Amino acid sequence: MLRFLTAPAHALSVAISSFTVIMVFTGIRPSNRISPESDEMMVIVLDNSNIRVVVGMSGGVDSSVTALLLKQQGYDVVGVFMKNWDDTDENGVCTATTDYEDVAKVASEIGIPYYSINFEKEYWDRVFQYFLDEYKAGRTPNPDVMCNKEIKFKAFLDYADQLNADYIAMGHYAQVKTDENGIVHMLRGADGNKDQTYFLSQLSQDQLKKSLFPIGHLQKPEVRKIAEAAGLATAKKKDSTGICFIGERNFKQFLSTYLPAQPGKMMTVDGVEMGTHDGLMYYTIGQRQGLGIGGNSDNSEPWFVVGKDLDKNILYVGQGFDNPALMATSLSASNLNWTTGQAPAEGTHMTAKFRYRQRDTGVTLHYHDDGTATVDFDVPVRAITPGQAVVFYDGDECLGGGTIDAAYAHTNELQYV
């Protein structure tokens, strides 16, 4: 429902918590400066009470504040807790139980109904099996990207439709805007340290059109302050880390539960044997820790993983953070997704990230007939890792992304799988 009011610009000083208020200033002079004494504004009040938003609540502060803000804006808010993993930790404590209890507390504090849904099968089939398959192939997957695409914004969205949702919302740090043609554009979150568009790069236009991001314009400390001011039970709860829905684990021990390890030789790219590795799946490109190699009298620089040979089960290592074997000038990518539904033109220059929280690098995109693309870098980039996501940006807009298949130093493929 729309309600139109006209008033002097200085007259509106009261917050209307049950509605969304849009202020459109009129009578602006050629200088484009607004005078609070004489300029008028039209106030468009949107009644949100008939718009249902189903919020994915994890039991953390971000999704709690997401639900709170939507409730304050007058939406019909429903909270849903997703259980995607039998996550009993090493001490025998099921963290999902604790998280669900926190969801229940927050829902009660906000005054919204809440439900729980089990997506363990969907998570295993769509995310965890992919996770294992990638490690079997010697690559380093990004389960968070797949989790968002297949669970949070697909399985969850399907369930929300059963609850007659108009939109879904999560506690992600991202923003969206809709252009004059109805196309939704995804923008980086205002908090550069928390921006999560990297992990949302595989979302489709249909998924974005059904999604709200209420905390995307906020800084993380602001989110906590809002939670504290509202007295939410999760206000001081520690942020979750680790694999999406699985959490923090002893990674080596966890992975060995599902995949048999195959120890093999550890060598330099020149063929010098340096020891043995515990299994290629335990190592990623650019890794320093866990190699068990010290410096020598001629070179005291640390050792890093620079490549893998899956067929021969060899782990390649090299000395120096900027070892030439780690520096790539381009990559090949597949599984390309463009969030607006429209691919950038051939040869478009943009920026890209190859890891979360990495600084953007200028790149140029070249397509191939098989649906893959070559991404040329403006400057060499260190430790490009097959299996990880390459995510493209135009300024603050996240254009989409793909999966890194291989890295190249000029025309030569590096020692990667």
C-alpha positions, 0 to 999 in steps of 0.5 A, a space after each residue: 500500500 502506498 501513502 503520499 504525504 507532502 511536507 516541508 523538508 524540515 517537518 518530518 522528524 518522527 520515525 514510522 517503525 511499521 512502514 518504509 519511508 521514502 523521501 523524495 525532495 521537490 522544488 530543488 533550485 538550480 544549485 541542487 542544494 536543499 533548503 530545509 526552510 523552503 524546499 518541500 519533499 514528497 514522503 512515500 510511505 510503503 506499508 510492508 505488513 503484507 510482505 512476508 520475508 523468511 529469514 535464514 537465522 543461524 543463531 549468530 548476530 548478523 542474521 539476528 539483526 537482519 530479522 530485527 531490522 526487517 521487523 522494525 520496518 514492518 515486514 511480516 517476518 518468519 525465522 527459519 533455522 537450517 540444520 545441514 550437518 550432524 555437527 557434534 564437535 570433538 567434545 560431543 557437543 552438538 553446536 546446532 542445538 546451541 545455535 537453535 536455542 539462540 534462534 529461539 531466544 532472538 525470535 522471542 525477543 523480536 516477536 516473530 515465529 520461527 521454524 527449523 528445517 533439515 537440509 542434511 541430504 541436500 547439503 550432502 548431495 549438492 555441497 559436500 559431495 562436490 567438496 570431496 570430489 574437488 579434493 579427490 581431483 587435487 583441487 582446493 574447493 570453495 564450499 561457501 560459494 556452492 553452499 550459498 548457490 545450492 542451499 541458502 539461496 536455492 533449497 532454502 528459497 524453495 522452502 520459503 516459497 512453501 511459507 508464502 514468502 515474498 522474499 528471503 533474507 540472510 545476514 550477508 554483508 552485500 547490497 542490491 539495487 534495481 535499475 530502471 529495467 528491473 535488473 537487480 545489481 549486487 554491490 559490495 557490502 559497505 564494510 569492506 572487511 566483511 563484504 561477502 559478495 565473493 561468496 555470493 558470486 554464483 547467485 542468479 538474477 532470479 535468486 537476487 530478485 527474491 533476496 534482501 540484504 538488510 545489513 549490507 549498508 552497515 559496518 560490523 560494529 554497528 550491527 553489534 551495537 544494534 543487537 546490544 541496544 535491542 538486548 538480543 541474546 546473540 549480541 556478543 556471540 562470537 562469529 562463526 568460522 570454518 566450512 559452511 555449516 560444518 564449522 571449525 574442525 581439525 581439517 586434516 583429521 576431518 578430511 581423512 574421515 572421508 578420503 584415504 590419504 596417499 603419501 608421496 614425494 615432495 620435490 622442487 620443480 627442478 626435480 630435487 627430492 625434499 621429503 614426503 607429503 601426507 597426501 596431496 589433498 592436505 595442501 593448497 597452492 601457496 601454503 607454507 605451514 606443515 611442510 616440515 622443510 627448513 632453510 639451508 646454508 645457501 638460502 634461508 627463505 621459507 618453503 611454499 607449495 608451488 604445485 601438484 602432479 596428481 598422476 604422479 602424486 608429487 607435491 612441488 615446493 619452492 623457496 621464497 614468497 614470490 617464487 616464480 613458480 607461484 606467479 601467474 599472468 592469467 588463468 582459465 575459468 569455467 562455470 561462469 555465472 553473471 549475476 545480471 544474466 548478461 555476460 560482459 562483452 568480449 575483451 572487457 576490462 574489469 577487476 577480479 578477486 581470486 581469494 576472499 579479502 584479497 585486493 582487486 586486480 585488473 583483468 581482461 576477459 576472453 571467452 571460448 566456444 566451450 563456455 570457458 574463459 581466459 582471464 589475463 591479469 594486468 600484473 602477475 598474481 601470486 598463488 592462483 589456486 585451481 578449484 577456488 573462485 574467481 570473482 569479477 567486479 566493476 567498481 562496487 558491483 559484483 558481476 559474477 564469477 567462475 571456477 579457476 581451472 588452471 593458472 599460466 605464466 604467459 603461455 606456460 601452464 604452471 605446476 598445478 593440477 
